[in-house]
Amino acid sequence: MDELFEIIFEMILEGTVGLAKSRRVPLPLRILAAVLITALYGGVVFLIVFAGLACFNSGGRVRGVLLFITAAVITGALIWQLIKAVRRHNNGG
């Protein structure tokens, strides 16, 4: 069952990323796809931070800190990809 959810989730994510990058798709749909991807990653980061807080408050300080670091790395990677995409768009490529 987990594999089925993973396959479905991967198909949706890949389709949404492809939709956001395609120049043949109207701009409002590309923006909607980009917002959907950002909300998805934001939800994952929120869940990781929430789990980190729960671990930190229940005495698992090391696990809580590791989860916070994981959330920071995911957020940093998302911001880095956004900056690269904006720069690439501004340079015309």
C-alpha positions as CSV (number, residue, x, y, z in Angstrom):
1,M,0.0,0.0,0.0
2,D,2.9,2.4,0.8
3,E,4.4,1.7,-2.6
4,L,1.1,2.6,-4.3
5,F,0.9,5.9,-2.5
6,E,4.5,6.6,-3.3
7,I,4.0,6.0,-7.0
8,I,0.8,8.1,-7.1
9,F,2.5,10.9,-5.1
10,E,5.6,10.8,-7.4
11,M,3.4,11.0,-10.5
12,I,1.5,14.0,-9.2
13,L,4.7,15.8,-8.2
14,E,6.5,15.1,-11.4
15,G,3.4,16.2,-13.4
16,T,3.1,19.4,-11.4
17,V,6.8,20.3,-11.8
18,G,6.6,19.6,-15.5
19,L,3.5,21.8,-15.7
20,A,5.2,24.6,-13.9
21,K,8.2,24.5,-16.2
22,S,6.4,24.2,-19.5
23,R,6.1,27.4,-21.6
24,R,3.3,25.9,-23.6
25,V,1.0,26.0,-20.6
26,P,-0.8,29.4,-19.8
27,L,0.9,31.5,-17.2
28,P,-1.9,31.3,-14.6
29,L,-1.8,27.5,-14.6
30,R,2.0,27.6,-14.3
31,I,1.7,29.9,-11.3
32,L,-0.9,27.7,-9.8
33,A,1.3,24.7,-10.2
34,A,4.3,26.5,-8.6
35,V,2.1,27.6,-5.7
36,L,0.9,24.0,-5.3
37,I,4.5,22.7,-5.3
38,T,5.6,25.3,-2.7
39,A,2.6,24.5,-0.5
40,L,3.4,20.8,-0.7
41,Y,7.0,21.4,0.4
42,G,5.9,23.9,3.0
43,G,3.5,21.3,4.5
44,V,6.3,18.7,4.6
45,V,8.6,21.2,6.4
46,F,5.8,22.1,8.8
47,L,5.3,18.5,9.7
48,I,9.1,18.0,10.2
49,V,9.2,21.1,12.5
50,F,6.2,19.9,14.4
51,A,7.8,16.5,14.9
52,G,11.0,18.2,16.0
53,L,9.1,20.2,18.6
54,A,7.3,17.1,19.9
55,C,10.6,15.3,20.2
56,F,12.4,18.2,21.7
57,N,9.6,18.7,24.3
58,S,9.4,15.0,25.2
59,G,13.1,14.8,26.1
60,G,14.6,13.7,22.7
61,R,16.7,16.8,22.3
62,V,19.1,15.3,19.8
63,R,16.3,14.0,17.6
64,G,14.5,17.4,17.8
65,V,17.6,19.3,16.8
66,L,18.2,16.8,13.9
67,L,14.6,17.3,12.7
68,F,15.0,21.1,12.9
69,I,18.2,20.8,10.8
70,T,16.4,18.7,8.3
71,A,13.7,21.2,8.0
72,A,16.2,24.0,7.5
73,V,18.1,22.1,4.8
74,I,14.8,21.4,2.9
75,T,13.8,25.1,3.2
76,G,17.3,26.2,2.1
77,A,17.2,23.9,-0.9
78,L,13.8,25.2,-1.9
79,I,15.0,28.8,-1.6
80,W,18.2,28.0,-3.5
81,Q,16.1,26.4,-6.4
82,L,13.8,29.4,-6.4
83,I,16.8,31.9,-6.7
84,K,18.3,29.8,-9.5
85,A,15.0,29.8,-11.4
86,V,14.6,33.5,-11.0
87,R,18.2,34.2,-12.2
88,R,17.8,31.9,-15.1
89,H,14.5,33.6,-16.1
90,N,16.0,37.1,-15.8
91,N,19.0,36.1,-18.0
92,G,16.6,34.9,-20.7
93,G,17.6,31.2,-20.5
